């Protein structure tokens, strides 16, 4: 089955069912506790995580359902994120479209030795998972239909906000009409260029990398055996992520000029160049769907909260794609914020107050800084040919190959099992 056929199925899925629209209409109101702007993976995860909170939630998504669900992207889902999805009650729905990672192979250009991570290094059944965007979002949106406290408006664009004494007033454009809503707390899950973050005057720190990512779906002649690869080249890391039906997602990071040349190749020349990076262990490669380009950046907001406002996901932070940590940080943000809001509500606290929201900021900002620093260092150390750094990284890879405690520590960070786990993920073992 081609990616185009999968996208067609996604666009005609339950999200286009009239029953879903009737559910939305029946549950619309104007006064909410929490308004989430951005119905992507992170925003939808927060809405689902608030199902048992006792809070009334509205989720606003500007893109039509079919466009968002059919997005041609795939992600590494680490163990903590899978635990969060299980705690929400949607992991079983996701599983048929999710592929486990049974091994991770790390290698450096010019060095024949490979670091091979296996589940016994961590004491788990698997090392993580890989799934397409549409699989994850479809399961989340199905779950939203079961959340009687959540109103899901899609497509619906936030056009204006204004401060109230105890909340925020929202003007929302839907089907040509402006709806006037209000909420005690506004959550920005509206992406790296977050309009809400800019409007609030929250500054960020970071930089655009000299690299860009080429991403594509590949089908190989031989089975991928559930192995994920991270191959470091002086130009940038090259990742291979295993998907169901023997598909793979490749993430080819290179300097911007080189990426332009790669994208200019026809499919045959692209596959030939890809095979040189990919290796011949999986036989002949077939390109499935179109190639795409994504910029790379590091960004950290100076603060994640203001009175009546919280930032989650890419609105709060962005990291280099090496290691596949970006979406997992956002999922963890959502679970942490949901936990704090539910606890505050049960204690009778004002969920939009700075005193409550600072608990989320203290929890997540430091943990995210650690991962952002890790991915930035990893990329800079491996994406160059300077002899001192070549020696340093070879020593690091030797340490990982020979010392089990070093492998365990690296895997704890890569799988999300280091740091404070949200309550949704606690007690779940895999």
N, C-alpha and C positions, 0 to 999 in steps of 0.2 A: 504494500500500500504506500503510495507516495505521500509526501508532506502536503501537497495540494489537496489530496483526497481527505487527509486528516483534518485540514482546515475547514473543508466543506462540511464535514461531520460536526466539527465544533460550532460552526456558525448556525447549524440547524438543530443544536442540542436543546436541552431542557430550558436554557436561558431564553429561547425564543418562544417557549410555550405560553399561550395566553393565560394559563393559570398563574404563572409567575407574576405577570402584569397585574392580574386581579388581586394577588396577594399584596403587591406593593400599594395599590390604590386603597385597599381595605385598611392598611396599617398606617397610612399617612396621618401625621399630626403636625403641629407647628411648634410645640414646646418640647425640647429634648434636654437630656443631661449632657450627652456627648455628641458632637458633630465631627465626623471624620471626613476629611477632604482628600480623596484619592482612593479608588476602589481596586487598586492593584493587589499584589500578593500581601504586602505588609498591612495596608489599610483593611483589607478583608480579614486578615488574621486577627487584627485587633477587634473588629466587630464580632467575629465568632467567639473570641476569647471572653467577651463581655456577656455572653449568652445567659449565664447564671448570676450575673452581678446585681440584678435588680435595677439597673440603670436603663433609661430609654436612650436609644442610639439611632442616629441617622447617618448613613453612609452615602456620600456623594461621589459619583464617577462621571467624568465629563465625556469619556469615549463610549460609543455604542457597545453593547455587550458582545456582539459577534467580532468586532474589531479587536477588543481587548483579549478575548479568549483565544483567538486564532493567532496571536502574536508568535512569530517564529523565533523562540528563544528557549534555551534549556539551562538548567542550573545544577550545580552540586548542592545537594541537601545534606547537611551534616547531621550527626547523630542527635545533637540537641534539638535541632529543628524538627526532626522526625518524632522525637519525644513530645515536643510541643503540639504537633499536629495530632498525635495520639491522644494527648490530654484533652484537646478540643473535641475529639471524637470523629476525626475525618481521615485518619491514616489508613484505615481499612478501605475506604473509598478510593484513596489515591493509589494504593498498592498495585493494582493491576497495570497501571501505567508508569510505575517507578522501577528503575533497575538498580540492584544492589551493587556496591563496590566491594569485591572480595580481596583485591590487592591494589596497592598504589606503588608505582615504580617511579622513582626519582633518578634522573641522570643529568650529567653535565657534559657539554660538548667537548669532544676530544678525550673523554675519560671513559674507558670501557666498563668500569665498575658501576653497578646500579644499586641503589638502596631500595629494598623491597619490604614494604610494610604489609603485614598480614594481621587478621583479627586477633590472633593469640597474643600479639604484641600489646594489645590494649585490654584483652580479656572480654571481647565482645564477639557477636556473631558475624558482623560485617563492619566495614570502615566508613560507610556512608551510602548515599544513594544519588542517582541522577534522574531528573525528570524534566519533561518539557513544561514550559510556562502554562500551556493550555490545560494540562492534566491537573496541575496544582490549583489553578484559579477556578477551574470547573468544579472541583471538589469543595472548595471554599464557598463558592456561590450556591451550590446545592445545600450546603449547611446553613447558609443565610436564610434560606426558605423555611428552616425549622426554628429560626430565632424570632420568637414572637415579639421580643423587645427591640428588634432592629428594623428600621425602615430603610430600604435600599432604593435609592433614586438613580436611575441610569437610562439614558444620558441626562445629566444634570450638571450645569456649570455654576460655580460660585462666582457671582459678579460683583458683590460688594459685602463688606463687613463693617460693622460699627459697634463701638463699645457700649455696653449697658452697665448699670450699677452692679448687677450680680451675674453678668454673662456677656454673650456676644449676639448681636442681631445679624442675620444672614439673608441676603437677597440671592435667590437661586433661580436660574433660568432653566425651565424644563418645558419642552414642546411649545416654545414661543411665549410662555407665560412666566411671569416672575412670582415666585412663591416667597413669602416672608416667614422665616423661621428664626428661632432663637435657641441657644444652648448655653449651658453653664461652662462648658469647656470645648474649645476648638482644637482638633488634632490635625496637624499638617503631615499628610502622607503623600504629598503631591510632587515628589521627585527631587532630583538634584538641583534643578533650577527653581525650586519652590517659590511661587509667588507670595505665599503666606509668610515665609521666612523673610523675604525682601520687604514686604509691607510692614512687618513688625520691627524692621531695622536690626535684625540679628546678623552680626557679621560672621564671616567664616575665614578660616585659614587653610592654606593648601596650595596646590599647583596642578597645572596640566602637565602630564608626562610627555616626553618626546616620542612616545610610542602610541600606536593605535592597534586595535584588535580586528582581525578578520575572523569571522565566525561562519561556520557552515555545518550542515549535516552530511555525513558520509556513511555509505553502506559498504562493508568490506566483504571480500570473497570468503574469508575464513572467520570463524567466531572470535569475538573480542574477549570471551572468557571472563567478563565482568572485571577487567583490569583497567584502572585509570592511570594515565601517564602524565608526568610533568617533566618535560625535557627542556633544560636550560641552554639557551644559545646566547652568544654575545649580543645579538640584536634584540633578544627578549625571550620570555618563556613560551613554550609550545605545549598545549594541553590537549589530551584526548580523553573524553568522558564517555563511558559506555551507556547506551540507552537500550530499551527493549527492541526486539525484532532485529537484533544485530546492527542497529544504527549506532553511530558515534557522533558526538558533537566535538568539533575541533575549535580551539581558540588559539589563533596564531598571532602572537604579539610581535610587532616589529616597528622600526622607526617610520614616521609618517610617509616619507618619500618612498620607502620600500613597499609600504602597504598600497600606495597608489599604483605602483608597478604591478603588484600582485593582482589587484582588482582589474587591471587593464588586460590581463591574460584571458584568453578564451578558456572554455572548460577543460579542453584536452591539455593545454599547457599548464593550467592551474593544477590539475590532478597529477601531472608529471612532477611539478615543483613540490606539491604536497607529499608525494610518495618519498621524495628525498628526505623530508623531515619526519614523515610518518614511519618510514621503515617498510620492509617487505614482509614482516611477520604475519600480516593479515591478508596477503595476496592483493589482487586487483581491487582498486577503490572506485566507487561510483558516487558521483555528486548528487545529492537529493535536495532539490529546491535551489534557491538562490543564495549566493554569498551575501554577507552584510558586514558593515564596518561600525565599530563602536569606539568612541574616544576613551581614554584612560585618564583618571585624575585621582588625586588625594584631596579630600576636603573634610574638615571638622568644624562644626559650628561652635562659636565661642560659648554658647549656652544652648541648652535644649528646651528651656522653658521660660515663659513669662507668665504673669497673671492671665489666666484664661486661655493659654496657648501652650501646646507641647508639640515638639518635632519628633518624628520617628522615621526610620529607614533612610533613604537617600536624601530626604529633606534635612536630616541632621548630620549625615556623614557619607562619604564615598571612599572606597579604597581601590587599589590596583587589583585587577582580576586574578593575579597569581594566587593559587590556593583556593579560589572559589569561595571567598568569605563574605562578599558583599550582601547578598540577599539574606544570608543566615544572620547577619548582625541585625537586619531590620526585623526579621521574625522574632528574634530575641527581644528587641525593643518592644514590640507589640505585646508579647507575653508579660514582660516586666511592668509595662504601663497598666495593662489590664489588672494585674495583681494589686498594684498600688491603688488604683481607682476603686476597685471592689472593696478593699480593706478600709479605705477612707469613707466610702459610702456606708458601710456597715457600722462604722464608729460615729457616724453623724457629722463628719467633717465636710467642708466645702471642697469638692473635687477639683474646682478650678482655682483654688487659692495657691499662691506661690509656696506656702509652707508645705502643702501636700505634694505639689509638682516637683519641688526640689528633691524629694526622695527618689523620684525617677531619674533626675539629672545626676545625682550623686552615684546612683547604681550603674547607669549605663555609660556615661561619658568616659569615665576612666577605663572601663573594660574595653570600650571601642577604641580608645587611644592606643591601647596595647596591641590590638589586632592591626590597626592602621599602621603602626610603627613596624610591626612584624612583616607585613606585606611590602611596605616600602623598602625596608632593609633587604629583604629577600630579592626583590627585583633589582636593586642597585648593585648588590654584591655579585649577582649572577649575570647581569646584563652588561658585561664589559670584558675587556681582555687585559686589564692591568694585572701584571704578574703578582703583586702582593695580594690582590683580591682573589686571583685564581688559586693561589696557595691556601688562602684562608678558607675558601669554599670547599676545596678538595679535602681539607682537614675536617671541615664540618660534616661532609658526606661520609668520610671515613668513620667519624665518631658515631654517626647514625647507624652505619653498617655493623659496627662492632660492639656497641654498648647498648644493651636492652633498655636501661633506664633513660637513655637519651631518646630512643625511639618512642618510649612511652610518653615522655614529656612533650615531644613534638606532636604526637597523635592527639594528646589531650587538648592541645591548642587548636589543631586542625579540625577536630571533630566537635568542637564547642563544649567539651566536657570540663574545661577549666573555668574557674570563676564561679560566680553565684548563679545557680540554676533557678529559673522561675518555678513557682509551685506547680504549674501545669505539667512540667517535665519531670518532677521529682517522683521517685519510686518506680519509674519505668525503666526496665532493663532490656537490652537487646544484645 
